[in-house]
């Protein structure tokens, strides 16, 4: 499935707009990761365990959004966006959304 954060895909023509599609996941931090992250915060640098957690969450939300688009008969998603929000202390939602479309060579 083609995906882009722009309204169009170069060389392609949108033939149908199928509507908003979305995917989300809520992830909680792990106590062990929090302890290690606290140590890392003292000395600075990337907190790799959190980076991996967010990468996994982004991939899962994207897969769910793509599955919804496929159910609508789309072969592309345009104007893709990601957002995060705190759901409760220690847990965050990653939300992916875009517009499901059908495209063909233009």
MOPAC internal coordinates of N, CA, C and O (Angstrom, degrees):
PM7 1SCF
backbone

  N    0.0000 0     0.00 0     0.00 0    0    0    0
  C    1.4555 1     0.00 0     0.00 0    1    0    0
  C    1.5206 1   108.44 1     0.00 0    2    1    0
  O    1.2310 1   121.02 1   -48.14 1    3    2    1
  N    1.3369 1   115.65 1   131.86 1    3    2    1
  C    1.4605 1   120.76 1   176.34 1    5    3    2
  C    1.5243 1   109.31 1   -77.20 1    6    5    3
  O    1.2310 1   120.91 1   -40.41 1    7    6    5
  N    1.3257 1   115.87 1   139.59 1    7    6    5
  C    1.4666 1   120.74 1   176.38 1    9    7    6
  C    1.5225 1   108.44 1  -139.85 1   10    9    7
  O    1.2310 1   121.54 1   -37.66 1   11   10    9
  N    1.3266 1   114.66 1   142.34 1   11   10    9
  C    1.4566 1   119.68 1   177.98 1   13   11   10
  C    1.5187 1   109.71 1  -150.26 1   14   13   11
  O    1.2310 1   121.15 1   -25.52 1   15   14   13
  N    1.3252 1   115.40 1   154.48 1   15   14   13
  C    1.4622 1   118.71 1   176.42 1   17   15   14
  C    1.5286 1   111.53 1   -93.64 1   18   17   15
  O    1.2310 1   120.69 1  -170.55 1   19   18   17
  N    1.3291 1   116.29 1     9.45 1   19   18   17
  C    1.4635 1   121.45 1   176.13 1   21   19   18
  C    1.5251 1   109.32 1  -104.59 1   22   21   19
  O    1.2310 1   120.99 1   -10.18 1   23   22   21
  N    1.3304 1   115.71 1   169.82 1   23   22   21
  C    1.4711 1   119.87 1  -178.36 1   25   23   22
  C    1.5213 1   113.30 1   -79.11 1   26   25   23
  O    1.2310 1   120.33 1   162.36 1   27   26   25
  N    1.3217 1   116.98 1   -17.64 1   27   26   25
  C    1.4613 1   121.49 1  -179.72 1   29   27   26
  C    1.5209 1   109.53 1  -133.81 1   30   29   27
  O    1.2310 1   121.48 1   -14.76 1   31   30   29
  N    1.3306 1   114.78 1   165.24 1   31   30   29
  C    1.4620 1   121.27 1   175.69 1   33   31   30
  C    1.5202 1   106.21 1  -117.99 1   34   33   31
  O    1.2310 1   119.96 1   -61.36 1   35   34   33
  N    1.3279 1   117.67 1   118.64 1   35   34   33
  C    1.4689 1   119.98 1  -178.15 1   37   35   34
  C    1.5278 1   111.87 1   -52.96 1   38   37   35
  O    1.2310 1   120.97 1   -47.50 1   39   38   37
  N    1.3213 1   115.76 1   132.50 1   39   38   37
  C    1.4621 1   121.73 1   179.09 1   41   39   38
  C    1.5157 1   114.27 1    82.70 1   42   41   39
  O    1.2310 1   120.41 1   178.60 1   43   42   41
  N    1.3337 1   116.83 1    -1.40 1   43   42   41
  C    1.4676 1   121.01 1  -178.85 1   45   43   42
  C    1.5290 1   109.01 1  -120.05 1   46   45   43
  O    1.2310 1   121.50 1   -27.26 1   47   46   45
  N    1.3128 1   114.74 1   152.74 1   47   46   45
  C    1.4581 1   121.50 1   178.32 1   49   47   46
  C    1.5248 1   107.95 1  -119.59 1   50   49   47
  O    1.2310 1   120.49 1   -51.29 1   51   50   49
  N    1.3323 1   116.67 1   128.71 1   51   50   49
  C    1.4679 1   121.07 1   177.24 1   53   51   50
  C    1.5236 1   108.09 1   -74.00 1   54   53   51
  O    1.2310 1   121.04 1   -55.10 1   55   54   53
  N    1.3374 1   115.62 1   124.90 1   55   54   53
  C    1.4635 1   120.04 1  -179.72 1   57   55   54
  C    1.5284 1   112.35 1  -103.17 1   58   57   55
  O    1.2310 1   120.30 1   155.72 1   59   58   57
  N    1.3378 1   117.04 1   -24.28 1   59   58   57
  C    1.4732 1   121.31 1   178.00 1   61   59   58
  C    1.5143 1   110.02 1  -152.13 1   62   61   59
  O    1.2310 1   121.15 1   -42.49 1   63   62   61
  N    1.3136 1   115.41 1   137.51 1   63   62   61
  C    1.4612 1   121.79 1   170.33 1   65   63   62
  C    1.5143 1   107.11 1   -99.07 1   66   65   63
  O    1.2310 1   120.73 1   -54.52 1   67   66   65
  N    1.3263 1   116.21 1   125.48 1   67   66   65
  C    1.4629 1   120.60 1  -175.24 1   69   67   66
  C    1.5242 1   113.20 1  -106.99 1   70   69   67
  O    1.2310 1   120.10 1   172.76 1   71   70   69
  N    1.3087 1   117.41 1    -7.24 1   71   70   69
  C    1.4586 1   120.19 1   174.80 1   73   71   70
  C    1.5142 1   114.39 1   111.77 1   74   73   71
  O    1.2310 1   122.01 1    -0.99 1   75   74   73
  N    1.3147 1   113.76 1   179.01 1   75   74   73
  C    1.4604 1   122.76 1  -178.75 1   77   75   74
  C    1.5228 1   110.24 1   -68.31 1   78   77   75
  O    1.2310 1   121.42 1   -44.42 1   79   78   77
  N    1.3225 1   114.88 1   135.58 1   79   78   77
  C    1.4660 1   121.00 1   171.84 1   81   79   78
  C    1.5192 1   107.24 1  -126.22 1   82   81   79
  O    1.2310 1   121.38 1   -27.73 1   83   82   81
  N    1.3182 1   114.97 1   152.27 1   83   82   81
  C    1.4499 1   119.03 1  -175.75 1   85   83   82
  C    1.5120 1   111.66 1  -150.76 1   86   85   83
  O    1.2310 1   121.62 1   -20.79 1   87   86   85
  N    1.2892 1   114.50 1   159.21 1   87   86   85
  C    1.4586 1   121.32 1   174.32 1   89   87   86
  C    1.5116 1   107.58 1  -150.90 1   90   89   87
  O    1.2310 1   120.78 1   -33.35 1   91   90   89
  N    1.3160 1   116.11 1   146.65 1   91   90   89
  C    1.4545 1   118.17 1   178.48 1   93   91   90
  C    1.5092 1   111.00 1  -148.26 1   94   93   91
  O    1.2310 1   121.34 1   -14.05 1   95   94   93
  N    1.3069 1   115.04 1   165.95 1   95   94   93
  C    1.4509 1   122.31 1   172.91 1   97   95   94
  C    1.5145 1   107.21 1  -152.56 1   98   97   95
  O    1.2310 1   120.82 1   -30.45 1   99   98   97
  N    1.3047 1   116.04 1   149.55 1   99   98   97
  C    1.4639 1   121.18 1   176.13 1  101   99   98
  C    1.5153 1   106.70 1  -117.53 1  102  101   99
  O    1.2310 1   121.14 1   -53.80 1  103  102  101
  N    1.2938 1   115.43 1   126.20 1  103  102  101
  C    1.4647 1   121.34 1  -177.84 1  105  103  102
  C    1.5188 1   110.02 1  -120.44 1  106  105  103
  O    1.2310 1   121.15 1   -38.92 1  107  106  105
  N    1.3164 1   115.41 1   141.08 1  107  106  105
  C    1.4627 1   121.57 1   176.44 1  109  107  106
  C    1.5199 1   108.79 1  -108.19 1  110  109  107
  O    1.2310 1   121.82 1   -33.03 1  111  110  109
  N    1.3029 1   114.11 1   146.97 1  111  110  109
  C    1.4677 1   119.28 1   176.89 1  113  111  110
  C    1.5244 1   109.07 1   -72.90 1  114  113  111
  O    1.2310 1   121.20 1   -22.86 1  115  114  113
  N    1.2980 1   115.32 1   157.14 1  115  114  113
  C    1.4572 1   123.08 1   179.41 1  117  115  114
  C    1.5222 1   107.78 1  -103.56 1  118  117  115
  O    1.2310 1   120.40 1   -44.08 1  119  118  117
  N    1.3249 1   116.85 1   135.92 1  119  118  117
  C    1.4615 1   121.20 1  -176.78 1  121  119  118
  C    1.5364 1   111.21 1   -55.41 1  122  121  119
  O    1.2310 1   120.24 1   137.06 1  123  122  121
  N    1.3057 1   117.15 1   -42.94 1  123  122  121
  C    1.4697 1   120.40 1   178.96 1  125  123  122
  C    1.5199 1   111.52 1   -61.34 1  126  125  123
  O    1.2310 1   120.52 1   139.76 1  127  126  125
  N    1.3213 1   116.62 1   -40.24 1  127  126  125
  C    1.4678 1   120.66 1   177.81 1  129  127  126
  C    1.5237 1   110.50 1   -66.60 1  130  129  127
  O    1.2310 1   120.42 1   143.08 1  131  130  129
  N    1.3303 1   116.81 1   -36.92 1  131  130  129
  C    1.4634 1   120.14 1   180.00 1  133  131  130
  C    1.5231 1   111.59 1   -63.73 1  134  133  131
  O    1.2310 1   120.50 1   140.14 1  135  134  133
  N    1.3129 1   116.66 1   -39.86 1  135  134  133
  C    1.4672 1   120.12 1   179.13 1  137  135  134
  C    1.5171 1   109.99 1   -63.34 1  138  137  135
  O    1.2310 1   120.63 1   132.64 1  139  138  137
  N    1.3318 1   116.39 1   -47.36 1  139  138  137
  C    1.4694 1   120.23 1   179.81 1  141  139  138
  C    1.5294 1   110.81 1   -65.30 1  142  141  139
  O    1.2310 1   120.50 1   142.09 1  143  142  141
  N    1.3304 1   116.64 1   -37.91 1  143  142  141
  C    1.4630 1   120.84 1   178.78 1  145  143  142
  C    1.5209 1   110.23 1   -64.40 1  146  145  143
  O    1.2310 1   120.19 1   142.98 1  147  146  145
  N    1.3195 1   117.24 1   -37.02 1  147  146  145
  C    1.4653 1   120.98 1   177.33 1  149  147  146
  C    1.5045 1   111.40 1   -62.00 1  150  149  147
  O    1.2310 1   120.42 1   137.65 1  151  150  149
  N    1.3273 1   116.79 1   -42.35 1  151  150  149
  C    1.4688 1   120.14 1   176.70 1  153  151  150
  C    1.5214 1   110.83 1   -63.64 1  154  153  151
  O    1.2310 1   120.69 1   136.68 1  155  154  153
  N    1.3137 1   116.28 1   -43.32 1  155  154  153
  C    1.4664 1   121.22 1  -178.83 1  157  155  154
  C    1.5257 1   110.36 1   -64.93 1  158  157  155
  O    1.2310 1   120.14 1   143.60 1  159  158  157
  N    1.3228 1   117.35 1   -36.40 1  159  158  157
  C    1.4580 1   120.95 1  -179.95 1  161  159  158
  C    1.5236 1   111.30 1   -63.81 1  162  161  159
  O    1.2310 1   120.55 1   150.73 1  163  162  161
  N    1.3037 1   116.54 1   -29.27 1  163  162  161
  C    1.4709 1   120.13 1   179.04 1  165  163  162
  C    1.5167 1   112.14 1   -68.28 1  166  165  163
  O    1.2310 1   120.37 1   144.55 1  167  166  165
  N    1.3236 1   116.91 1   -35.45 1  167  166  165
  C    1.4699 1   120.37 1  -176.07 1  169  167  166
  C    1.5159 1   112.71 1  -102.75 1  170  169  167
  O    1.2310 1   120.21 1   167.92 1  171  170  169
  N    1.3190 1   117.20 1   -12.08 1  171  170  169
  C    1.4642 1   121.27 1   179.29 1  173  171  170
  C    1.5172 1   112.34 1    88.26 1  174  173  171
  O    1.2310 1   121.12 1   -13.03 1  175  174  173
  N    1.3145 1   115.46 1   166.97 1  175  174  173
  C    1.4598 1   121.80 1   178.65 1  177  175  174
  C    1.5198 1   112.04 1   108.29 1  178  177  175
  O    1.2310 1   121.93 1    -1.44 1  179  178  177
  N    1.3096 1   113.91 1   178.56 1  179  178  177
  C    1.4678 1   120.82 1  -177.73 1  181  179  178
  C    1.5172 1   110.97 1   -72.48 1  182  181  179
  O    1.2310 1   120.83 1   -41.51 1  183  182  181
  N    1.3091 1   116.02 1   138.49 1  183  182  181
  C    1.4586 1   122.08 1   174.79 1  185  183  182
  C    1.5228 1   106.03 1   -97.70 1  186  185  183
  O    1.2310 1   121.16 1   -89.63 1  187  186  185
  N    1.3243 1   115.38 1    90.37 1  187  186  185
  C    1.4643 1   121.37 1  -170.10 1  189  187  186
  C    1.5237 1   113.51 1   -61.73 1  190  189  187
  O    1.2310 1   119.97 1   147.26 1  191  190  189
  N    1.3210 1   117.66 1   -32.74 1  191  190  189
  C    1.4731 1   118.49 1  -179.53 1  193  191  190
  C    1.5296 1   110.55 1   -65.50 1  194  193  191
  O    1.2310 1   119.88 1   144.09 1  195  194  193
  N    1.3332 1   117.84 1   -35.91 1  195  194  193
  C    1.4641 1   120.30 1   176.87 1  197  195  194
  C    1.5211 1   111.17 1   -73.91 1  198  197  195
  O    1.2310 1   120.33 1   144.20 1  199  198  197
  N    1.3284 1   116.98 1   -35.80 1  199  198  197
  C    1.4599 1   120.36 1   176.51 1  201  199  198
  C    1.5216 1   110.01 1   -60.14 1  202  201  199
  O    1.2310 1   120.49 1   134.40 1  203  202  201
  N    1.3290 1   116.66 1   -45.60 1  203  202  201
  C    1.4650 1   121.43 1   178.92 1  205  203  202
  C    1.5282 1   110.98 1   -63.90 1  206  205  203
  O    1.2310 1   120.14 1   139.52 1  207  206  205
  N    1.3207 1   117.34 1   -40.48 1  207  206  205
  C    1.4632 1   121.49 1   179.23 1  209  207  206
  C    1.5256 1   110.63 1   -60.79 1  210  209  207
  O    1.2310 1   120.37 1   135.35 1  211  210  209
  N    1.3308 1   116.90 1   -44.65 1  211  210  209
  C    1.4633 1   120.27 1   179.76 1  213  211  210
  C    1.5241 1   112.08 1   -69.99 1  214  213  211
  O    1.2310 1   119.96 1   144.18 1  215  214  213
  N    1.3312 1   117.68 1   -35.82 1  215  214  213
  C    1.4673 1   119.97 1   176.70 1  217  215  214
  C    1.5239 1   110.49 1   -63.01 1  218  217  215
  O    1.2310 1   120.50 1   137.63 1  219  218  217
  N    1.3274 1   116.65 1   -42.37 1  219  218  217
  C    1.4638 1   120.60 1   178.30 1  221  219  218
  C    1.5263 1   110.89 1   -64.34 1  222  221  219
  O    1.2310 1   120.48 1   137.87 1  223  222  221
  N    1.3244 1   116.70 1   -42.13 1  223  222  221
  C    1.4647 1   121.06 1   179.41 1  225  223  222
  C    1.5214 1   110.88 1   -64.23 1  226  225  223
  O    1.2310 1   120.17 1   137.57 1  227  226  225
  N    1.3342 1   117.28 1   -42.43 1  227  226  225
  C    1.4675 1   121.11 1   179.35 1  229  227  226
  C    1.5257 1   110.21 1   -63.27 1  230  229  227
  O    1.2310 1   120.24 1   138.05 1  231  230  229
  N    1.3260 1   117.14 1   -41.95 1  231  230  229
  C    1.4672 1   120.71 1   179.58 1  233  231  230
  C    1.5282 1   111.00 1   -64.19 1  234  233  231
  O    1.2310 1   120.34 1   137.69 1  235  234  233
  N    1.3152 1   116.96 1   -42.31 1  235  234  233
  C    1.4616 1   120.36 1  -179.21 1  237  235  234
  C    1.5340 1   111.23 1   -66.89 1  238  237  235
  O    1.2310 1   120.07 1   136.05 1  239  238  237
  N    1.3182 1   117.48 1   -43.95 1  239  238  237
  C    1.4680 1   120.59 1   178.28 1  241  239  238
  C    1.5269 1   110.58 1   -62.91 1  242  241  239
  O    1.2310 1   120.45 1   140.11 1  243  242  241
  N    1.3287 1   116.75 1   -39.89 1  243  242  241
  C    1.4707 1   121.07 1   178.90 1  245  243  242
  C    1.5231 1   110.77 1   -64.33 1  246  245  243
  O    1.2310 1   120.10 1   135.79 1  247  246  245
  N    1.3258 1   117.42 1   -44.21 1  247  246  245
  C    1.4681 1   121.10 1   178.60 1  249  247  246
  C    1.5291 1   111.11 1   -60.36 1  250  249  247
  O    1.2310 1   120.20 1   139.83 1  251  250  249
  N    1.3079 1   117.23 1   -40.17 1  251  250  249
  C    1.4613 1   120.93 1   179.78 1  253  251  250
  C    1.5309 1   110.95 1   -67.68 1  254  253  251
  O    1.2310 1   120.73 1   141.09 1  255  254  253
  N    1.3266 1   116.20 1   -38.91 1  255  254  253
  C    1.4625 1   120.25 1   177.56 1  257  255  254
  C    1.5298 1   109.73 1   -64.93 1  258  257  255
  O    1.2310 1   120.01 1   135.84 1  259  258  257
  N    1.3351 1   117.58 1   -44.16 1  259  258  257
  C    1.4588 1   121.47 1   179.19 1  261  259  258
  C    1.5263 1   110.97 1   -62.71 1  262  261  259
  O    1.2310 1   119.82 1   140.20 1  263  262  261
  N    1.3153 1   117.94 1   -39.80 1  263  262  261
  C    1.4682 1   121.41 1   179.62 1  265  263  262
  C    1.5229 1   110.05 1   -62.62 1  266  265  263
  O    1.2310 1   120.37 1   138.91 1  267  266  265
  N    1.3091 1   116.90 1   -41.09 1  267  266  265
  C    1.4665 1   120.09 1   178.58 1  269  267  266
  C    1.5294 1   110.36 1   -64.85 1  270  269  267
  O    1.2310 1   120.42 1   139.36 1  271  270  269
  N    1.3339 1   116.79 1   -40.64 1  271  270  269
  C    1.4658 1   120.84 1   178.84 1  273  271  270
  C    1.5338 1   110.74 1   -64.05 1  274  273  271
  O    1.2310 1   120.19 1   138.71 1  275  274  273
  N    1.3200 1   117.25 1   -41.29 1  275  274  273
  C    1.4531 1   120.66 1   179.08 1  277  275  274
  C    1.5272 1   110.98 1   -63.63 1  278  277  275
  O    1.2310 1   119.97 1   142.24 1  279  278  277
  N    1.3215 1   117.65 1   -37.76 1  279  278  277
  C    1.4654 1   121.19 1   177.70 1  281  279  278
  C    1.5275 1   111.41 1   -61.88 1  282  281  279
  O    1.2310 1   120.61 1   150.61 1  283  282  281
  N    1.3265 1   116.44 1   -29.39 1  283  282  281
  C    1.4641 1   121.00 1   178.45 1  285  283  282
  C    1.5291 1   112.50 1   -83.82 1  286  285  283
  O    1.2310 1   120.40 1   172.54 1  287  286  285
  N    1.3376 1   116.84 1    -7.46 1  287  286  285
  C    1.4538 1   120.96 1  -178.90 1  289  287  286
  C    1.5220 1   114.34 1    91.30 1  290  289  287
  O    1.2310 1   120.09 1  -165.00 1  291  290  289
  N    1.3099 1   117.44 1    15.00 1  291  290  289
  C    1.4675 1   121.71 1  -179.27 1  293  291  290
  C    1.5235 1   111.18 1   -77.97 1  294  293  291
  O    1.2310 1   121.29 1   -26.04 1  295  294  293
  N    1.3270 1   115.14 1   153.96 1  295  294  293
  C    1.4621 1   120.12 1   170.99 1  297  295  294
  C    1.5223 1   110.73 1  -120.58 1  298  297  295
  O    1.2310 1   120.80 1  -173.54 1  299  298  297
  N    1.3443 1   116.08 1     6.46 1  299  298  297
  C    1.4593 1   120.73 1   177.50 1  301  299  298
  C    1.5292 1   109.94 1  -158.39 1  302  301  299
  O    1.2310 1   121.43 1   -20.73 1  303  302  301
  N    1.3182 1   114.88 1   159.27 1  303  302  301
  C    1.4656 1   121.75 1   173.79 1  305  303  302
  C    1.5231 1   106.23 1  -131.12 1  306  305  303
  O    1.2310 1   121.09 1   -54.25 1  307  306  305
  N    1.3307 1   115.53 1   125.75 1  307  306  305
  C    1.4657 1   120.12 1   179.24 1  309  307  306
  C    1.5235 1   109.58 1  -111.44 1  310  309  307
  O    1.2310 1   121.77 1   -17.72 1  311  310  309
  N    1.3230 1   114.21 1   162.28 1  311  310  309
  C    1.4678 1   121.75 1   177.64 1  313  311  310
  C    1.5301 1   111.72 1    59.07 1  314  313  311
  O    1.2310 1   120.40 1  -138.26 1  315  314  313
  N    1.3317 1   116.85 1    41.74 1  315  314  313
  C    1.4627 1   122.34 1  -178.22 1  317  315  314
  C    1.5328 1   109.94 1   -70.04 1  318  317  315
  O    1.2310 1   121.10 1   -44.04 1  319  318  317
  N    1.3134 1   115.50 1   135.96 1  319  318  317
  C    1.4615 1   122.92 1   178.85 1  321  319  318
  C    1.5232 1   109.61 1  -136.13 1  322  321  319
  O    1.2310 1   121.13 1   -25.80 1  323  322  321
  N    1.3260 1   115.44 1   154.20 1  323  322  321
  C    1.4591 1   122.79 1   174.99 1  325  323  322
  C    1.5213 1   108.66 1  -127.04 1  326  325  323
  O    1.2310 1   121.25 1   -35.27 1  327  326  325
  N    1.3093 1   115.21 1   144.73 1  327  326  325
  C    1.4543 1   119.93 1   175.29 1  329  327  326
  C    1.5256 1   108.70 1  -146.27 1  330  329  327
  O    1.2310 1   121.09 1   -22.88 1  331  330  329
  N    1.3119 1   115.52 1   157.12 1  331  330  329
  C    1.4607 1   120.52 1   176.66 1  333  331  330
  C    1.5188 1   108.80 1  -128.41 1  334  333  331
  O    1.2310 1   121.59 1   -25.41 1  335  334  333
  N    1.3139 1   114.56 1   154.59 1  335  334  333
  C    1.4605 1   119.68 1   174.92 1  337  335  334
  C    1.5218 1   108.63 1  -151.98 1  338  337  335
  O    1.2310 1   121.41 1   -29.32 1  339  338  337
  N    1.2982 1   114.90 1   150.68 1  339  338  337
  C    1.4527 1   120.91 1   177.26 1  341  339  338
  C    1.5172 1   108.39 1   -81.47 1  342  341  339
  O    1.2310 1   120.53 1   -51.74 1  343  342  341
  N    1.3264 1   116.58 1   128.26 1  343  342  341
  C    1.4536 1   121.35 1  -179.58 1  345  343  342
  C    1.5304 1   109.56 1   -95.49 1  346  345  343
  O    1.2310 1   121.14 1   139.82 1  347  346  345
  N    1.3004 1   115.43 1   -40.18 1  347  346  345
  C    1.4573 1   123.37 1   175.91 1  349  347  346
  C    1.5243 1   106.17 1  -159.79 1  350  349  347
  O    1.2310 1   120.30 1   -10.37 1  351  350  349
  N    1.3034 1   117.03 1   169.63 1  351  350  349
  C    1.4559 1   118.44 1  -179.49 1  353  351  350
  C    1.5264 1   109.48 1   -60.30 1  354  353  351
  O    1.2310 1   121.06 1   -55.96 1  355  354  353
  N    1.3223 1   115.57 1   124.04 1  355  354  353
  C    1.4551 1   120.60 1   178.54 1  357  355  354
  C    1.5155 1   114.53 1    89.99 1  358  357  355
  O    1.2310 1   119.77 1  -179.79 1  359  358  357
  N    1.3374 1   118.04 1     0.21 1  359  358  357
  C    1.4679 1   120.34 1   179.72 1  361  359  358
  C    1.5250 1   109.36 1  -137.44 1  362  361  359
  O    1.2310 1   121.33 1   -40.72 1  363  362  361
  N    1.3214 1   115.05 1   139.28 1  363  362  361
  C    1.4626 1   120.46 1  -179.02 1  365  363  362
  C    1.5210 1   109.84 1  -134.96 1  366  365  363
  O    1.2310 1   121.51 1   -30.17 1  367  366  365
  N    1.3297 1   114.71 1   149.83 1  367  366  365
  C    1.4559 1   121.56 1   175.61 1  369  367  366
  C    1.5162 1   108.63 1  -100.52 1  370  369  367
  O    1.2310 1   120.74 1   -43.52 1  371  370  369
  N    1.3275 1   116.20 1   136.48 1  371  370  369
  C    1.4559 1   121.63 1   169.63 1  373  371  370
  C    1.5174 1   105.75 1  -111.42 1  374  373  371
  O    1.2310 1   120.69 1   -54.27 1  375  374  373
  N    1.3299 1   116.29 1   125.73 1  375  374  373
  C    1.4549 1   123.13 1  -173.20 1  377  375  374
  C    1.5257 1   108.65 1  -123.06 1  378  377  375
  O    1.2310 1   120.72 1   -52.80 1  379  378  377
  N    1.3317 1   116.23 1   127.20 1  379  378  377
  C    1.4644 1   122.44 1   177.18 1  381  379  378
  C    1.5174 1   107.91 1  -115.82 1  382  381  379
  O    1.2310 1   120.72 1   -42.01 1  383  382  381
  N    1.3356 1   116.23 1   137.99 1  383  382  381
  C    1.4584 1   118.81 1   178.83 1  385  383  382
  C    1.5238 1   110.57 1  -151.04 1  386  385  383
  O    1.2310 1   121.19 1   -22.21 1  387  386  385
  N    1.3180 1   115.33 1   157.79 1  387  386  385
  C    1.4510 1   122.07 1  -179.94 1  389  387  386
  C    1.5202 1   109.96 1  -172.81 1  390  389  387
  O    1.2310 1   121.01 1     6.61 1  391  390  389
  N    1.3169 1   115.66 1  -173.39 1  391  390  389
  C    1.4604 1   121.58 1  -179.73 1  393  391  390
  C    1.5291 1   109.29 1  -108.60 1  394  393  391
  O    1.2310 1   120.80 1   -58.31 1  395  394  393
  N    1.3200 1   116.09 1   121.69 1  395  394  393
  C    1.4605 1   121.70 1   178.33 1  397  395  394
  C    1.5282 1   108.28 1   -77.19 1  398  397  395
  O    1.2310 1   120.61 1   -46.52 1  399  398  397
  N    1.3315 1   116.44 1   133.48 1  399  398  397
  C    1.4626 1   121.45 1   179.89 1  401  399  398
  C    1.5182 1   110.07 1  -142.18 1  402  401  399
  O    1.2310 1   121.28 1   -14.62 1  403  402  401
  N    1.3165 1   115.16 1   165.38 1  403  402  401
  C    1.4610 1   120.45 1   165.13 1  405  403  402
  C    1.5193 1   106.13 1  -109.40 1  406  405  403
  O    1.2310 1   121.36 1   -41.00 1  407  406  405
  N    1.3097 1   115.00 1   139.00 1  407  406  405
  C    1.4651 1   120.50 1   179.95 1  409  407  406
  C    1.5216 1   109.29 1  -130.74 1  410  409  407
  O    1.2310 1   121.86 1   -21.02 1  411  410  409
  N    1.3252 1   114.05 1   158.98 1  411  410  409
  C    1.4724 1   120.43 1   173.13 1  413  411  410
  C    1.5255 1   107.11 1  -144.69 1  414  413  411
  O    1.2310 1   121.28 1   -15.42 1  415  414  413
  N    1.3284 1   115.15 1   164.58 1  415  414  413
  C    1.4602 1   119.44 1   178.47 1  417  415  414
  C    1.5110 1   109.60 1   -54.80 1  418  417  415
  O    1.2310 1   120.76 1   -48.68 1  419  418  417
  N    1.3279 1   116.16 1   131.32 1  419  418  417
  C    1.4419 1   118.81 1  -176.12 1  421  419  418
  C    1.4639 1   112.24 1  -114.80 1  422  421  419
  O    1.2310 1   120.10 1   180.00 1  423  422  421

